[in-house]
Amino acid sequence: MTKREPVVMQVYCRVEVSIEDPAAVAELAVRRLREAEIDWADEPGTLEQGEQELRADLPQALAGLVDPLVMFRDVPGVDLRGARLWAEGGSPDPRFQPGF
Protein backbone atom coordinates (compact mmCIF):
# COMPACT_ATOMS: atom_id res chain seq x y z
CA MET A 1 0.00 0.00 0.00
CA THR A 2 1.46 3.34 -1.08
CA LYS A 3 1.14 6.23 1.32
CA ARG A 4 -0.44 9.25 -0.35
CA GLU A 5 0.75 12.78 0.27
CA PRO A 6 -1.77 14.79 2.27
CA VAL A 7 -3.73 17.46 0.45
CA VAL A 8 -3.16 20.85 2.08
CA MET A 9 -6.12 23.22 1.96
CA GLN A 10 -7.06 26.58 3.43
CA VAL A 11 -10.48 27.21 5.01
CA TYR A 12 -11.76 30.78 5.04
CA CYS A 13 -14.79 31.71 7.07
CA ARG A 14 -16.62 34.91 7.96
CA VAL A 15 -19.50 34.77 10.41
CA GLU A 16 -21.69 37.67 11.47
CA VAL A 17 -22.74 37.45 15.10
CA SER A 18 -25.41 39.52 16.83
CA ILE A 19 -24.86 39.65 20.59
CA GLU A 20 -27.69 40.61 22.94
CA ASP A 21 -25.80 39.87 26.17
CA PRO A 22 -22.08 40.75 25.97
CA ALA A 23 -21.61 39.77 29.62
CA ALA A 24 -22.78 36.22 28.85
CA VAL A 25 -20.19 35.97 26.06
CA ALA A 26 -17.47 37.21 28.39
CA GLU A 27 -18.48 34.84 31.19
CA LEU A 28 -18.45 31.83 28.86
CA ALA A 29 -15.01 32.86 27.60
CA VAL A 30 -13.82 33.22 31.20
CA ARG A 31 -15.22 29.78 32.10
CA ARG A 32 -13.44 28.18 29.16
CA LEU A 33 -10.23 29.97 30.09
CA ARG A 34 -10.49 28.53 33.60
CA GLU A 35 -11.16 25.03 32.18
CA ALA A 36 -8.21 25.20 29.78
CA GLU A 37 -5.15 23.30 30.85
CA ILE A 38 -2.80 26.28 30.96
CA ASP A 39 0.38 26.24 32.97
CA TRP A 40 0.21 29.81 34.21
CA ALA A 41 3.78 29.62 35.52
CA ASP A 42 4.90 29.67 31.86
CA GLU A 43 2.64 32.57 30.89
CA PRO A 44 3.47 36.29 31.08
CA GLY A 45 0.16 37.01 32.85
CA THR A 46 -2.09 35.39 35.42
CA LEU A 47 -5.47 33.74 35.23
CA GLU A 48 -6.98 36.77 36.94
CA GLN A 49 -5.46 39.12 34.34
CA GLY A 50 -6.78 36.92 31.55
CA GLU A 51 -10.26 37.00 33.06
CA GLN A 52 -10.16 40.80 33.33
CA GLU A 53 -9.03 41.11 29.71
CA LEU A 54 -11.87 38.91 28.46
CA ARG A 55 -14.47 40.83 30.45
CA ALA A 56 -13.15 44.15 29.12
CA ASP A 57 -12.73 43.17 25.45
CA LEU A 58 -15.82 41.68 23.77
CA PRO A 59 -14.09 40.90 20.41
CA GLN A 60 -11.32 39.05 22.26
CA ALA A 61 -13.87 37.12 24.35
CA LEU A 62 -15.89 36.19 21.26
CA ALA A 63 -12.83 35.13 19.29
CA GLY A 64 -11.78 32.98 22.24
CA LEU A 65 -14.98 30.96 21.90
CA VAL A 66 -14.29 29.96 18.30
CA ASP A 67 -12.82 26.45 18.24
CA PRO A 68 -11.62 25.26 14.81
CA LEU A 69 -10.82 21.81 16.20
CA VAL A 70 -14.56 21.18 16.56
CA MET A 71 -15.05 21.48 12.78
CA PHE A 72 -12.94 18.40 12.10
CA ARG A 73 -13.29 16.47 15.35
CA ASP A 74 -14.90 13.40 13.76
CA VAL A 75 -13.02 13.40 10.46
CA PRO A 76 -10.25 10.77 10.40
CA GLY A 77 -6.96 11.78 8.84
CA VAL A 78 -7.50 15.53 9.15
CA ASP A 79 -4.79 17.35 11.07
CA LEU A 80 -5.45 21.00 11.86
CA ARG A 81 -2.03 22.61 11.82
CA GLY A 82 -2.87 26.15 12.73
CA ALA A 83 -5.46 28.85 12.68
CA ARG A 84 -5.67 32.60 13.01
CA LEU A 85 -8.95 33.77 14.45
CA TRP A 86 -10.13 37.21 15.45
CA ALA A 87 -13.30 39.21 15.90
CA GLU A 88 -14.01 42.83 15.05
CA GLY A 89 -16.93 45.10 15.68
CA GLY A 90 -18.87 46.92 13.00
CA SER A 91 -19.47 46.20 9.33
CA PRO A 92 -17.60 43.43 7.53
CA ASP A 93 -14.29 44.22 5.93
CA PRO A 94 -14.86 44.42 2.15
CA ARG A 95 -12.05 41.87 1.60
CA PHE A 96 -14.23 39.20 3.21
CA GLN A 97 -17.46 39.66 1.30
CA PRO A 98 -19.12 36.64 -0.34
CA GLY A 99 -17.68 36.02 -3.76
CA PHE A 100 -14.24 37.49 -3.03
PyRosetta script that sets phi, psi and omega in degrees:
from pyrosetta import init, pose_from_sequence

init()
pose = pose_from_sequence("MTKREPVVMQVYCRVEVSIEDPAAVAELAVRRLREAEIDWADEPGTLEQGEQELRADLPQALAGLVDPLVMFRDVPGVDLRGARLWAEGGSPDPRFQPGF")
pose.set_psi(1, 125.9)
pose.set_omega(1, -179.4)
pose.set_phi(2, -89.1)
pose.set_psi(2, 131.7)
pose.set_omega(2, 177.8)
pose.set_phi(3, -78.4)
pose.set_psi(3, 127.5)
pose.set_omega(3, 179.3)
pose.set_phi(4, -86.5)
pose.set_psi(4, 148.6)
pose.set_omega(4, 174.4)
pose.set_phi(5, -71.1)
pose.set_psi(5, 139.0)
pose.set_omega(5, 178.3)
pose.set_phi(6, -67.4)
pose.set_psi(6, 148.7)
pose.set_omega(6, 175.1)
pose.set_phi(7, -89.7)
pose.set_psi(7, 123.5)
pose.set_omega(7, 180.0)
pose.set_phi(8, -96.1)
pose.set_psi(8, 129.1)
pose.set_omega(8, -179.3)
pose.set_phi(9, -132.8)
pose.set_psi(9, 160.7)
pose.set_omega(9, 175.1)
pose.set_phi(10, -113.2)
pose.set_psi(10, 139.5)
pose.set_omega(10, 176.7)
pose.set_phi(11, -115.5)
pose.set_psi(11, 123.1)
pose.set_omega(11, 178.3)
pose.set_phi(12, -112.1)
pose.set_psi(12, 138.7)
pose.set_omega(12, -175.9)
pose.set_phi(13, -148.4)
pose.set_psi(13, 134.7)
pose.set_omega(13, 172.7)
pose.set_phi(14, -128.3)
pose.set_psi(14, 127.3)
pose.set_omega(14, -178.3)
pose.set_phi(15, -127.1)
pose.set_psi(15, 130.2)
pose.set_omega(15, 174.5)
pose.set_phi(16, -92.8)
pose.set_psi(16, 131.0)
pose.set_omega(16, -176.8)
pose.set_phi(17, -124.3)
pose.set_psi(17, 130.7)
pose.set_omega(17, 174.3)
pose.set_phi(18, -105.4)
pose.set_psi(18, 123.6)
pose.set_omega(18, -174.2)
pose.set_phi(19, -114.0)
pose.set_psi(19, 118.3)
pose.set_omega(19, 177.9)
pose.set_phi(20, -89.5)
pose.set_psi(20, -25.9)
pose.set_omega(20, -176.5)
pose.set_phi(21, -132.7)
pose.set_psi(21, 84.5)
pose.set_omega(21, -179.5)
pose.set_phi(22, -57.2)
pose.set_psi(22, -32.9)
pose.set_omega(22, 179.8)
pose.set_phi(23, -64.3)
pose.set_psi(23, -35.7)
pose.set_omega(23, 178.8)
pose.set_phi(24, -66.2)
pose.set_psi(24, -38.6)
pose.set_omega(24, 176.9)
pose.set_phi(25, -62.9)
pose.set_psi(25, -47.0)
pose.set_omega(25, -179.2)
pose.set_phi(26, -62.4)
pose.set_psi(26, -42.3)
pose.set_omega(26, -178.5)
pose.set_phi(27, -66.7)
pose.set_psi(27, -37.1)
pose.set_omega(27, 176.2)
pose.set_phi(28, -66.1)
pose.set_psi(28, -41.3)
pose.set_omega(28, 177.6)
pose.set_phi(29, -62.6)
pose.set_psi(29, -40.6)
pose.set_omega(29, 178.0)
pose.set_phi(30, -63.9)
pose.set_psi(30, -43.5)
pose.set_omega(30, 179.8)
pose.set_phi(31, -61.2)
pose.set_psi(31, -43.7)
pose.set_omega(31, 179.3)
pose.set_phi(32, -67.5)
pose.set_psi(32, -33.6)
pose.set_omega(32, 175.8)
pose.set_phi(33, -63.5)
pose.set_psi(33, -43.2)
pose.set_omega(33, 178.2)
pose.set_phi(34, -62.7)
pose.set_psi(34, -36.7)
pose.set_omega(34, -177.5)
pose.set_phi(35, -78.2)
pose.set_psi(35, -18.6)
pose.set_omega(35, -178.9)
pose.set_phi(36, -66.9)
pose.set_psi(36, 145.6)
pose.set_omega(36, -180.0)
pose.set_phi(37, -88.0)
pose.set_psi(37, 78.2)
pose.set_omega(37, -178.0)
pose.set_phi(38, -106.6)
pose.set_psi(38, 130.0)
pose.set_omega(38, 174.3)
pose.set_phi(39, -87.2)
pose.set_psi(39, 96.5)
pose.set_omega(39, -174.0)
pose.set_phi(40, -66.1)
pose.set_psi(40, -18.0)
pose.set_omega(40, 176.6)
pose.set_phi(41, -65.1)
pose.set_psi(41, -26.6)
pose.set_omega(41, -179.8)
pose.set_phi(42, -93.0)
pose.set_psi(42, 0.4)
pose.set_omega(42, -176.6)
pose.set_phi(43, -101.2)
pose.set_psi(43, 151.7)
pose.set_omega(43, 179.1)
pose.set_phi(44, -71.5)
pose.set_psi(44, -22.9)
pose.set_omega(44, -179.5)
pose.set_phi(45, -115.2)
pose.set_psi(45, -169.8)
pose.set_omega(45, 179.6)
pose.set_phi(46, -117.0)
pose.set_psi(46, 167.6)
pose.set_omega(46, 175.6)
pose.set_phi(47, -58.2)
pose.set_psi(47, -43.3)
pose.set_omega(47, -178.7)
pose.set_phi(48, -62.5)
pose.set_psi(48, -39.4)
pose.set_omega(48, 177.3)
pose.set_phi(49, -66.3)
pose.set_psi(49, -40.1)
pose.set_omega(49, 177.5)
pose.set_phi(50, -62.0)
pose.set_psi(50, -41.9)
pose.set_omega(50, 177.8)
pose.set_phi(51, -62.4)
pose.set_psi(51, -44.2)
pose.set_omega(51, 179.5)
pose.set_phi(52, -62.4)
pose.set_psi(52, -41.3)
pose.set_omega(52, 179.0)
pose.set_phi(53, -62.2)
pose.set_psi(53, -43.9)
pose.set_omega(53, -179.4)
pose.set_phi(54, -65.2)
pose.set_psi(54, -38.6)
pose.set_omega(54, 179.5)
pose.set_phi(55, -69.7)
pose.set_psi(55, -26.7)
pose.set_omega(55, -176.8)
pose.set_phi(56, -93.0)
pose.set_psi(56, -12.7)
pose.set_omega(56, -172.1)
pose.set_phi(57, -132.3)
pose.set_psi(57, 92.5)
pose.set_omega(57, -176.9)
pose.set_phi(58, -58.4)
pose.set_psi(58, -45.8)
pose.set_omega(58, 178.1)
pose.set_phi(59, -58.5)
pose.set_psi(59, -39.6)
pose.set_omega(59, 178.6)
pose.set_phi(60, -66.0)
pose.set_psi(60, -42.1)
pose.set_omega(60, 179.1)
pose.set_phi(61, -62.7)
pose.set_psi(61, -44.8)
pose.set_omega(61, -179.9)
pose.set_phi(62, -63.9)
pose.set_psi(62, -46.1)
pose.set_omega(62, 179.5)
pose.set_phi(63, -61.6)
pose.set_psi(63, -32.7)
pose.set_omega(63, 179.0)
pose.set_phi(64, -67.9)
pose.set_psi(64, -16.7)
pose.set_omega(64, 179.7)
pose.set_phi(65, -88.4)
pose.set_psi(65, -12.9)
pose.set_omega(65, -179.4)
pose.set_phi(66, -79.0)
pose.set_psi(66, 124.8)
pose.set_omega(66, -176.4)
pose.set_phi(67, -124.4)
pose.set_psi(67, 98.2)
pose.set_omega(67, -178.2)
pose.set_phi(68, -65.8)
pose.set_psi(68, -22.0)
pose.set_omega(68, 178.8)
pose.set_phi(69, -63.4)
pose.set_psi(69, -28.2)
pose.set_omega(69, -179.3)
pose.set_phi(70, -65.7)
pose.set_psi(70, -33.2)
pose.set_omega(70, -178.3)
pose.set_phi(71, -58.1)
pose.set_psi(71, -35.2)
pose.set_omega(71, -172.9)
pose.set_phi(72, -117.3)
pose.set_psi(72, 16.2)
pose.set_omega(72, -174.6)
pose.set_phi(73, -53.3)
pose.set_psi(73, -42.6)
pose.set_omega(73, -173.9)
pose.set_phi(74, -102.7)
pose.set_psi(74, 17.0)
pose.set_omega(74, -179.2)
pose.set_phi(75, -104.8)
pose.set_psi(75, 111.2)
pose.set_omega(75, -179.2)
pose.set_phi(76, -67.6)
pose.set_psi(76, 143.7)
pose.set_omega(76, 175.4)
pose.set_phi(77, 80.4)
pose.set_psi(77, 7.2)
pose.set_omega(77, 177.6)
pose.set_phi(78, -104.7)
pose.set_psi(78, 124.1)
pose.set_omega(78, -178.6)
pose.set_phi(79, -118.3)
pose.set_psi(79, 109.5)
pose.set_omega(79, 177.1)
pose.set_phi(80, -76.4)
pose.set_psi(80, 118.8)
pose.set_omega(80, -174.1)
pose.set_phi(81, -100.0)
pose.set_psi(81, -10.2)
pose.set_omega(81, 179.6)
pose.set_phi(82, 169.8)
pose.set_psi(82, 158.4)
pose.set_omega(82, 178.6)
pose.set_phi(83, -154.6)
pose.set_psi(83, 151.5)
pose.set_omega(83, 173.3)
pose.set_phi(84, -126.3)
pose.set_psi(84, 114.8)
pose.set_omega(84, -175.6)
pose.set_phi(85, -124.6)
pose.set_psi(85, 142.1)
pose.set_omega(85, 175.4)
pose.set_phi(86, -156.0)
pose.set_psi(86, 165.8)
pose.set_omega(86, 176.5)
pose.set_phi(87, -130.7)
pose.set_psi(87, 147.2)
pose.set_omega(87, 178.5)
pose.set_phi(88, -136.6)
pose.set_psi(88, 150.4)
pose.set_omega(88, 174.7)
pose.set_phi(89, -85.7)
pose.set_psi(89, 163.3)
pose.set_omega(89, 174.4)
pose.set_phi(90, 90.1)
pose.set_psi(90, -163.5)
pose.set_omega(90, -177.7)
pose.set_phi(91, -71.8)
pose.set_psi(91, 155.0)
pose.set_omega(91, 179.5)
pose.set_phi(92, -64.7)
pose.set_psi(92, 146.6)
pose.set_omega(92, 174.6)
pose.set_phi(93, -66.2)
pose.set_psi(93, 132.9)
pose.set_omega(93, -177.8)
pose.set_phi(94, -58.4)
pose.set_psi(94, -22.6)
pose.set_omega(94, 178.8)
pose.set_phi(95, -66.6)
pose.set_psi(95, -19.8)
pose.set_omega(95, -174.0)
pose.set_phi(96, -113.5)
pose.set_psi(96, 32.3)
pose.set_omega(96, 176.6)
pose.set_phi(97, -81.8)
pose.set_psi(97, 152.2)
pose.set_omega(97, 175.9)
pose.set_phi(98, -54.6)
pose.set_psi(98, 138.8)
pose.set_omega(98, 177.5)
pose.set_phi(99, 86.9)
pose.set_psi(99, 10.5)
pose.set_omega(99, -179.5)
pose.set_phi(100, -65.5)
pose.dump_pdb("model.pdb")
